Amino acid sequence: KRMVSEISLPRMLSTKTILQKFVDDLFNSLFSISHAPPSPTTPYSAFFPRSPGFQVPMGYAPGAESIPMAIKYIFDFLDKEADKSRIADPEVIHTWKNNALSLRFWVNIIKNPEFVFDINKSHTVDACLSVVAQAFIDSCFCADIKLTIDSPTSKLLYNKEVHQYKSKVTKFYHDIHELPKVSDESMYNYLRQLSTYLNQLMKKTGGFVMESALYELLRYGIKYQDHFLD
């Protein structure tokens, strides 16, 4: 096993060098409140060309038009609960925020882009994404991970970069904490707007397309039929 790792390491390093800019861009995009926001309105017709367009409500945190209001609201809620429970350890609060956002959503999307995009993920791409996802997970932990020569190659590959990414995660959480608070009323108003939008969406599309849903279930069933029968 050790010999296999040593043989494959040069190829893995070469692949890492090629992909490094994209990985850096990923971390810079996910852990920054200063990047350019998306368009304030999204035409509905861009997704459903046959239907008339209407605006999608975009709720952003005050002072940062690239951070969803919901993220600021839930982070403030976690800070408030920590104060109520007299939890002074910043690592605990950091872990709560990891589990609420970074490790709950982003890791799944990084590791499984087919959840969001209509793509075929090859075994090679899956292996590469697993390494990036592991670097992402390691970057979210406050404590330094002690590695040895016997540690998995996937962890050794990004050991140097993980220390840089850790500071990005910490700064990101701090920057969100420093943003103006989102009031309960603002959050409730946004949720009402979003609910209205979703109701309009359902009316214009006639609801879910049952045939497509059944087709996807059938595909899933055929793919895993042996497991089901067992």
N, C-alpha and C positions, 0 to 999 in steps of 0.2 A: 504493500500500500504506500509506503514511504517512497519507494522507487517510482511508482506511478505519479505521485505528486511532484517529484523532482523533474520528471520528464515533461509533465504538462505545464509546469510553472512558467517557462519562457513564453509559451503560447498564450497563457492567461495574462501575463504582463503586457504582451503585445496587444491583446484585445482591450485590456484596460486603458492603455495609452490612446487607442483609437476612440474609445467611448468616453474618456474622462471629461471632455468639454460638455458633453450632453448630461453627464451625471452632475457636474457642477451647476449647470443651468437648472437642472431639476431642483436641487437643494436651494439655490438662490431664489427660484420662483416660489417654492412651497413655504420657505421660511423668511419671508420679507413682507413688510407692509408698505413698501415704497415702489413696488413695480407697477407698471401701467395697468389700470383696471380695464376690464372688458367694456364693450359698448354699453352705455347706460340703458339702452333698450334693445331688445332682441326681436326682430320681426318674426311673428308666428309663421308667416308664409315661407320663411327660409327653410322650415322643417316640413311644412305641409303646403306645397305650392298651390294646390287647388283651393285652399281656403283663404279668405281675407285675412290680412295680418292685423295683429293687435299687440300692444306692448306688454312685455313681461315685467312684473314688479321686481326691481333689483334693490335689495335691502343691504346697505353697507354701513359699517361702523362709522360714527362721526369722526372726522379727522383722518380717515384712511379709506379711500374709495376702492380698495382692493381686498379689504377684509370683510367678509359677510357679517352682518349685524349679529347673527345667531352665535358666531364664534366668540365675539366680544361679550355677549350676554352670558353665555355658559361659563366662560373663563371667570367673569366677575362673580358669578354664582358660586363657583368652586372656591374662589378667594374668600367670599363671605362665609361659606360653610367652614372653611379652615379657621377663620377668626372665631366663629361660634363655638367650635370644638377646641379652641385654644391650641391649634396645631401650628407650631412655630417652625418646624423643620421644612425648609424650602424644597427639599428633595421629595417630600410627600406630595406637596402641591404640584410640583413639576410632573410627578408620575400621574397624578389625576388628569392633568392636561394632556399628557401623552395618550392616556387611555381614552380620553374624550374625543381626540382629533387624530393625532399623528398615527398612533398604532391601531386605531379603530378603522380609519378610512384609508389613509394614504398608503399604508403598507399593502393592503389588499389590492388596491388599484395598481401599484407598482408591480406586484408579483403576478397579478391576474388582469392585464389590460383588456382581456376579452370580456370582462364584466362591463366595460364602458364602450369599447370599440368592437366593431364587427370584423374581427381578424382571426386568422389561424395562427396559433402560437406553436412554433416548432420546439422540439426538445432542446435544441441549442439555445434558442432565445429564452426558453424557460430557465435554463441553467444560468444564463447571464443575468436575468432579472432576479433570480434567487440571491445572487451575490450582491446586487445593488440593494435589494430589500433587506438583506442582513446588515449591510452597512448603514442603512436608514435606521433600523432597529437599534443598533449599537450606538448611533449618534444621539438617540433620544434618552439614553440612560445617563444619569449624572455621574455615577461612579465609573472610574476608568477600568477597562477590562484588561486584565493581565494576560498577555499571550506568551506562549513559548514556541519553540521550534516545532513542537508536536501539535500545535493548534491547527485547526482546519485552514486550508489554503484560502478559502473564501473569506475568512476573517483577517488573515495576514495581508491580503491584497490591499485592503482599504484601511489598514491600521493607522497610517499617517494621516489620511484624509479625515478619518472619523473624529480626531481631536479638533480639527478645524470645523467640522460640521456640528459638533457639540456646542461650540460657542454660538453658531448661527441659531440653533434651536433655543438656547437660553435667551439670547438677545430678542428673538422673535416673541417669546412669551412675555418678556419684560416690556417690549414695545407695545404689545396689545394691552398690558396692564396699565400703561401710562396714557392710553387713549381716553377721551371723555366717555363717561359711563353712558350706557344705553338704558333709558328709562323703561319701566314696565309698560307704560302707555305706548311708547314708540314701538316696542316689540309686539305688543298686541295688535296695534294698527297694521303693522307689516304682515302679521299672520292673517289678519282679516283680508288684506289685499291679495295675499297669496291664495287664500281659500277661494276668493271670488274668481281669480284667474284660472284656477284649476277647474272650477265649475264650468267656466266658459269653454275651457279646453275640452272637457268631457262632452259638452253639448255639440261643439263644432265637429268633433271626431266621431260622435255617436258612441262614445265609450270605448272600452277595450275590444280589440278584434279577436273574437273567441277562436276563430279558425287558426290564427297565427299562434295563439297561446297553446292550443291543442297540438299543433304541428311541432312546436318546440318541446312539449312534454313527450311526444312520441319519439322525437330524435333522442332525447335524454334516456327514455326507456329502452330503446334499441341499443344504445351505446353501453348501458350498464345492465342489460338483461341477465347476464350470467350471475352478477352479484345479487340481483333481485330474486332469482330462482334459488340461489343458495340460501 
